[in-house]
Amino acid sequence: MGKFVVSPSTHPTDCGRFRASFSVHRSRSSASPCRVFQLENAFASREAARLLAVTQAWLQTCKPHLPSAGDPLA
């Protein structure tokens, strides 16, 4: 996504639903820190969780300053 590399991921929960997360790092620097964002929503399908991860990653990379992993996704 532009100057960032984004890796969406899905994770099964104990109750059979799926959670989403994504990691982001700058594409031009292999030494740049990777930030991992874990999303709270749980979904019935892996595809729905992946879609949320990709959408949230896109929104985060469009911001002027990429927040740190501990910052809320507001």
N, C-alpha and C positions, 0 to 999 in steps of 0.2 A: 504494500500500500504506500506508494510513493517512496519516501526515504526511510520507511520502517519495514521490518520483517515481522509478520504476524503469524502466530501458530495457534489456531483454535483447537480446542480439545473437549471431549465429553467424558463423563465419568458416571458409571452406574451407581445408584444408591442402594441401600439395603432393602428398600421397599419396591425395587424394580423400576424406578423412574431414573431420569438422567439429569445431571448437573453439568453446567458449562464453565469453561475457563479459557483464557487465552494468554499468550505471552507476547511481548513486544520488545524489540530492540532495534537500534539504528542499523540500517543496511550497510553503511559505509565503514563502520568500525567494528571489527570482530572483538575488540576489547570492551565494547560498550556493555553496560549492565543490562541484563534481561529483566523485565518487570513482568510478574505474573499476577493476573487478576482472576479471582474466583468469584463467580456470580452466584447469587443466592437462590434464584428461581430453580424449581425442579420441573421437568417436562416428561410427558408420557413417551416421547420418542427421542431417539438419539439425534435424528435430523433436526428436530425443533430446537434442541439444546445447541447444536452446532450453528444453526442459523442465528440464534441469539449471540453466541460468541463472536461470530464474524461481524454482525451488526455493531455490537458494542466495541469491538476492536477498531472498526472503521470510524466510529464516532470519536474514540479516544485519539486516534492518529490525526483527526481533523482539527483538534484543539491546538491553539498556538504553543502551549507548553504541555508536554506529556507529564501527567502526574506520577508520583511515586506509587508503588504497589499498595502502601497503606492508606492512600487517599481514597475517599469515596468516589464512586463512579457517577458523580452528579453532572 
